[in-house]
Amino acid sequence: MEHKPLEYLYKRFTAFIEDRRARPQSDVLTSLATATFPDGTLPSVHDVMVLASGLFAAGQETTARLLGFMFQHIGERPELEAQLRADQARIPRFVEECLRLGTPIQADFRLARVATSLGGVEIAPGTSVMVIPAAANRDPRRFENPHELWLDRPNARQHLAFASGIHSCAGAPLARTEARISTERLFARMRDFRISEAKHGPAGARRYEFPKTFILRGHNALHLEFTPT
């Protein structure tokens, strides 16, 4: 019997959506449950439930991997931590650069609905196409010195970590907020972040382990040392 990864959430979120339609509240679920199509009709409860359960679950994996990449940079570069502490208004830009450089979703798939040509390759309708936003995010035609982290990169938010257009990730604002607040809270509790040499080796010869998949990118574990504030 085939099971979907989020199937265990479906009954619960179906009840949530039905409840919010009957008794609206001031929350995100109510906004999702009561949103309408351009013609004013309501989507089915099932369609909204799938979106809501996906939004609830998705960031638990990707945001955790983003945070690991962010704090790898902070642990490797004391001057970066000092810059961010001195002006925490720069943390959102730091988040964007880490999304670009360490894109948690490295690759995804799309189905060609019509015949098209891409990069000189003819693609027939019904063809599955693997797209790699992580590669686009390091395209030197779009980003100057793409392999470097710049806090003041002028086009930092032009990355494709959350896809684009009709495929844009519905959880993007939540992920950005989680990453910013997590950094602020950790800065409030700890300082002098350092990569554990016992676990990852000395500077210049670090050892990090990553999942054996071409879809997700992020540390299996990141060991940090720090000084409590």
C-alpha positions as CSV (number, residue, x, y, z in Angstrom):
1,M,0.0,0.0,0.0
2,E,1.4,3.3,-1.1
3,H,1.9,6.0,1.6
4,K,2.8,9.6,1.3
5,P,5.4,11.2,3.6
6,L,2.9,13.6,5.3
7,E,-0.1,11.3,5.3
8,Y,0.0,11.1,9.1
9,L,-0.9,14.8,9.2
10,Y,-3.8,14.7,6.7
11,K,-6.6,13.9,9.1
12,R,-5.5,16.5,11.6
13,F,-5.1,19.3,9.1
14,T,-8.4,18.4,7.4
15,A,-10.1,19.0,10.8
16,F,-8.1,22.2,11.3
17,I,-9.2,23.6,7.9
18,E,-12.9,22.6,8.5
19,D,-12.7,24.3,11.9
20,R,-11.2,27.5,10.6
21,R,-13.9,27.8,7.9
22,A,-16.6,27.4,10.5
23,R,-14.9,29.5,13.2
24,P,-12.3,31.9,11.7
25,Q,-9.4,33.1,13.9
26,S,-6.6,35.6,13.4
27,D,-4.0,33.0,12.3
28,V,-2.3,31.7,9.2
29,L,-4.5,28.6,9.0
30,T,-7.6,30.8,8.8
31,S,-6.0,32.8,5.9
32,L,-5.3,29.6,4.1
33,A,-8.7,28.1,4.8
34,T,-10.6,31.1,3.7
35,A,-8.5,32.1,0.6
36,T,-10.5,32.0,-2.6
37,F,-9.7,31.7,-6.3
38,P,-10.0,34.8,-8.5
39,D,-13.6,34.0,-9.3
40,G,-14.5,33.9,-5.6
41,T,-14.9,30.2,-5.2
42,L,-13.2,28.2,-2.3
43,P,-10.7,25.5,-3.0
44,S,-11.6,22.1,-1.7
45,V,-10.7,21.2,1.8
46,H,-8.4,18.5,0.5
47,D,-6.4,20.9,-1.6
48,V,-6.0,23.4,1.2
49,M,-5.1,20.6,3.7
50,V,-2.3,19.4,1.4
51,L,-0.9,22.9,1.2
52,A,-1.2,23.5,5.0
53,S,0.3,20.3,6.0
54,G,3.2,20.8,3.6
55,L,3.8,24.3,4.9
56,F,3.8,23.0,8.5
57,A,6.3,20.2,7.8
58,A,8.5,21.5,5.0
59,G,10.7,24.0,7.0
60,Q,11.6,21.5,9.7
61,E,14.1,20.0,7.3
62,T,15.2,22.9,5.1
63,T,15.4,25.6,7.7
64,A,17.5,23.4,10.0
65,R,19.9,22.8,7.1
66,L,20.0,26.5,6.4
67,L,20.8,27.3,10.0
68,G,23.6,24.8,10.0
69,F,25.1,26.4,6.9
70,M,24.8,29.9,8.5
71,F,26.5,28.9,11.7
72,Q,29.2,27.0,9.8
73,H,30.1,30.4,8.3
74,I,29.9,32.2,11.7
75,G,32.0,29.5,13.4
76,E,34.7,29.7,10.6
77,R,34.8,33.5,10.5
78,P,35.1,35.5,13.8
79,E,35.0,38.7,11.9
80,L,31.6,37.8,10.4
81,E,30.1,37.2,13.8
82,A,31.5,40.6,14.9
83,Q,30.0,42.3,11.9
84,L,26.6,40.8,12.5
85,R,26.6,41.5,16.3
86,A,27.6,45.1,15.6
87,D,24.7,45.6,13.3
88,Q,22.0,43.0,13.6
89,A,20.0,44.7,10.9
90,R,22.4,43.0,8.5
91,I,21.2,39.5,9.6
92,P,18.4,39.3,7.0
93,R,21.0,40.0,4.3
94,F,23.2,37.3,5.7
95,V,20.2,34.9,5.6
96,E,19.8,35.7,1.9
97,E,23.4,35.1,1.1
98,C,23.4,31.7,2.9
99,L,20.2,30.8,1.0
100,R,22.0,31.5,-2.2
101,L,25.3,29.8,-1.3
102,G,23.9,26.9,0.6
103,T,20.6,26.3,-1.1
104,P,18.9,23.6,1.1
105,I,16.9,22.3,-1.9
106,Q,19.6,21.7,-4.5
107,A,17.5,20.3,-7.2
108,D,13.8,19.6,-8.0
109,F,11.8,18.3,-10.9
110,R,9.3,19.9,-13.3
111,L,7.0,18.4,-16.0
112,A,7.1,20.1,-19.4
113,R,3.5,20.8,-20.4
114,V,4.4,22.0,-23.9
115,A,7.2,21.5,-26.4
116,T,10.1,23.9,-25.7
117,S,13.8,24.4,-26.1
118,L,16.2,24.9,-23.2
119,G,19.9,25.5,-23.7
120,G,19.7,24.2,-27.2
121,V,18.0,21.0,-26.1
122,E,14.5,20.2,-27.4
123,I,12.1,19.1,-24.7
124,A,8.9,17.3,-25.6
125,P,5.6,17.6,-23.7
126,G,5.4,15.3,-20.8
127,T,9.2,15.2,-20.2
128,S,10.4,15.3,-16.6
129,V,13.1,18.0,-16.3
130,M,15.5,18.2,-13.4
131,V,16.2,21.8,-12.4
132,I,19.0,22.8,-10.2
133,P,18.4,26.2,-8.4
134,A,21.7,25.7,-6.5
135,A,23.6,26.0,-9.8
136,A,21.6,29.1,-10.8
137,N,22.4,30.7,-7.5
138,R,26.1,30.6,-8.3
139,D,25.8,31.8,-11.9
140,P,28.5,34.5,-12.4
141,R,26.3,36.1,-15.0
142,R,23.8,37.0,-12.2
143,F,26.1,37.2,-9.1
144,E,29.5,38.8,-9.1
145,N,32.1,36.5,-7.4
146,P,29.3,34.0,-6.8
147,H,31.3,31.7,-4.5
148,E,31.9,34.5,-2.0
149,L,29.6,35.6,0.9
150,W,28.9,39.3,0.7
151,L,26.8,40.9,3.3
152,D,26.2,43.9,1.0
153,R,25.5,42.0,-2.2
154,P,23.1,44.3,-4.0
155,N,21.0,41.6,-5.7
156,A,21.1,39.1,-2.8
157,R,17.4,38.3,-3.0
158,Q,17.5,37.4,-6.6
159,H,18.4,33.8,-5.7
160,L,16.1,30.8,-6.5
161,A,16.4,29.0,-3.2
162,F,12.6,29.4,-2.9
163,A,12.0,28.8,-6.6
164,S,10.1,31.6,-8.5
165,G,6.8,32.6,-10.0
166,I,3.8,30.2,-9.5
167,H,6.2,27.7,-8.0
168,S,7.5,30.0,-5.3
169,C,7.7,28.4,-1.8
170,A,4.7,29.4,0.3
171,G,6.9,29.0,3.4
172,A,9.6,31.5,2.3
173,P,8.6,34.4,4.6
174,L,8.3,31.9,7.5
175,A,11.8,30.4,6.8
176,R,13.4,33.8,6.6
177,T,11.8,34.8,9.9
178,E,12.9,31.6,11.6
179,A,16.5,32.0,10.4
180,R,16.6,35.6,11.5
181,I,15.1,35.1,14.9
182,S,17.1,31.9,15.6
183,T,20.3,33.9,14.9
184,E,19.3,36.8,17.1
185,R,18.4,34.4,20.0
186,L,21.6,32.4,19.7
187,F,23.6,35.7,19.7
188,A,21.8,36.7,22.8
189,R,22.7,33.5,24.7
190,M,26.2,32.7,23.2
191,R,29.2,34.4,21.7
192,D,32.6,33.5,20.2
193,F,31.2,30.6,18.0
194,R,33.9,28.2,16.9
195,I,33.9,25.0,14.9
196,S,34.8,22.0,17.0
197,E,38.2,20.8,15.9
198,A,37.7,17.6,17.8
199,K,34.7,16.8,15.6
200,H,35.5,18.6,12.3
201,G,39.3,18.9,12.2
202,P,41.5,22.0,12.2
203,A,40.9,25.1,10.0
204,G,42.0,24.4,6.5
205,A,41.2,20.7,6.8
206,R,37.6,20.6,8.0
207,R,35.5,17.4,7.7
208,Y,31.8,17.8,7.3
209,E,29.3,15.1,6.5
210,F,26.4,15.6,4.2
211,P,23.4,13.4,3.3
212,K,24.0,11.2,0.2
213,T,21.3,12.8,-1.9
214,F,21.4,15.3,-4.8
215,I,18.1,16.9,-3.6
216,L,18.9,18.2,-0.1
217,R,22.1,20.0,1.1
218,G,23.0,20.4,4.7
219,H,25.2,19.0,7.5
220,N,24.4,15.7,9.1
221,A,25.7,17.3,12.2
222,L,27.5,20.6,13.0
223,H,29.5,20.8,16.3
224,L,30.1,24.3,17.6
225,E,31.9,25.6,20.6
226,F,30.9,28.9,22.2
227,T,31.2,31.1,25.3
228,P,27.9,31.6,27.2
229,T,26.9,35.3,27.5
